[in-house]
Amino acid sequence: MSEQVDAEVSLSFRELAVIRGIVDGKTYRQIAEEIDVGFETVRTNVASVRNKLGIRSKAAIAAWAVRNNKVHDNRRYGRMG
């Protein structure tokens, strides 16, 4: 599968917060606690990101986010949630 995905895909604030958690190696439960949503909400957001990007794995999502500068230091931008 090609990893060539448009960097300008429209992602919600919450989807970006979930992606940041994935990049940080957090579990869905840890991400849910950090951004103050339910576990199933995180799963739904990951599924949405996979569909929008056409990417199947969390590792590929993380790689895409890093390559396309979609991850920021939360200390600079405030806590998500």
N, C-alpha and C positions, 0 to 999 in steps of 0.2 A: 504494500500500500504506500502511496506517495505521502510524504510528510509536507508537501507543498500546500500550505493553507494560507488564505488571505489574512494578513496581519490586521486588517481593519474589520474583521468580523465583529458584529455588534454583540457585546457581552454585558450583562447587567452588573451592577455593583456587587451583588451577592455572588454571582458566578465568578467574578474576579477574586472575591474574598475566598471562595472555595478553592480556586486555582492556587492562590497563595499558600493555602494550607497543604495542598498536594505537593507543591514545590518544596515546602518545609518538611515533608515526609510524615505529616500527621495523619492519623486515622480519621475516618468519617466522624466517629464519636468526638474526637478531640477538636475537629473543625467545628462541629455542631456546638460544642460548649463554648469555643472561642468567639463565634459570631452570634451566639444566643439564638439558635434555631434547633429544630428537631433533627434527629438522625436521618429520617426519611426525606426531609427537605434537602439535606446535603446530597443524598443519593439522587434525588430528582435533579438537583443542579448539576451534578456530575454527568448525568445522562443527557441533559440539555447541552452542556458544553461539548460532549462527545458528538452529539448530532450536529451542532453548529459547525464544529471543526472537521467533522468526518474522521475523527481519530478514535481508535478503540481502547487504548490503554492509558492508565494514569501516568505512566512514565512518558508517553508521547505527549500528553497534555502538558506536563511539566517542562519537557524539552521545548515545546512550542512557545510556552509562556516566557521562558528565559531568552530564547532566540529573538522574540518579538518585544522584549522589554515590557512585559505585562506584569512583572513582579517588582514591588517596591519595598523598601524597608518600612515596616509599619510604624516604627518609632518616629519616622519623619512625617508620615501622613496620618497618624492617629490610629487608634484601635478600630478594627472592623466590627460592625455589629450594632 
